[in-house]
Amino acid sequence: FTKRICESIIMKCNTKRIVRLALAPILMATGARSQQCLNGFVPKASNRVTIVGKQCPCLDVDAKCFITDNDPLYDDVRGKRCSALTVELDDNGVYPNVELEYRWEMCNQNNFDIKFDEKAKFYDWARKGANTANTKAVNIANPRFALENAGRLKSGECRSEVIREKFDTSTRYNVATQLEGAVYAADGSLKDESTDYCYAYAYENVNIKRGLCKVSTGAVCNVIVEGVEESCQSYIDMFDQGGNCKPFDASFVWEACNE
């Protein structure tokens, strides 16, 4: 909308019904064979999306984003997840750069070591509309945040990383953790990857909300009785006949405005 818009329609009405539908989020989790885990390990709860391979159920991988910018504009959301961030265009029509913090973690709670090489990584990528230099495929192949990942991830060991930087809020991001590798046998040899291989993946959508839209909507129903305008509800209450209402002429005004 570019201007204030109002429409009025005259119609007959004797019934009004409002239906609201809400979609609830569905949380799905993978099972784990706890007898293979150290100390009765249970993966930490999170709003992340996580996939864990069945052969190595005792992996815990995580990827999160938090708001850390010190600008007073963000006092109410500082320390919260990035999905709580809303930004507005400045006087030049540009969205601000805001400091965010990525937190990654990968833990091996299986009772065996896992080969730790370049397949294990912490990374992020910008989604649709962003510079192609920051696409998912590019960042999987060459993560911006390199890991020292030669050797192995030992049984009971965790690796973690925290990165803070300014992000262009004109786009949205994903942050992810990927852990995969062959399994070490008790004698220190690597098992056959075709039969013994670990994989775990977690990511979080960084959905920055852009623009506080100054819009308003309204709907009014009126009826004129002997030259006096009354609300439809008042008229219905006045002439209620045992729960029945006779048809009447009413004026509906719908309004959608861009301030």
Number of C-alpha atoms within 10 A of each C-alpha: 9 7 9 12 12 12 10 13 10 13 10 12 16 13 9 6 4 4 4 4 5 5 5 6 6 5 8 9 9 10 11 19 13 14 13 17 21 16 12 11 19 15 14 8 7 11 12 18 16 21 19 22 17 15 15 24 26 30 27 23 27 28 29 24 26 21 22 22 20 11 10 8 10 16 12 10 17 20 16 13 17 23 16 16 21 15 18 16 13 9 7 6 8 12 17 15 14 18 18 20 20 21 18 24 21 25 20 25 26 24 17 19 22 26 22 20 18 16 15 23 27 28 24 25 24 20 18 11 10 15 11 13 11 16 17 19 12 14 18 17 12 13 17 15 13 12 16 11 15 11 10 16 25 18 18 18 13 15 14 15 13 12 11 15 13 13 15 16 21 17 18 19 22 18 23 27 24 23 27 22 21 21 24 20 14 11 6 10 9 16 14 12 11 7 10 16 20 22 20 23 23 23 24 22 20 23 18 17 17 16 11 10 9 8 11 11 11 10 11 12 16 18 21 15 10 6 7 7 12 14 14 21 12 12 17 19 11 10 12 12 10 6 8 10 16 11 11 14 15 19 19 19 15 15 15 16 15 13 11
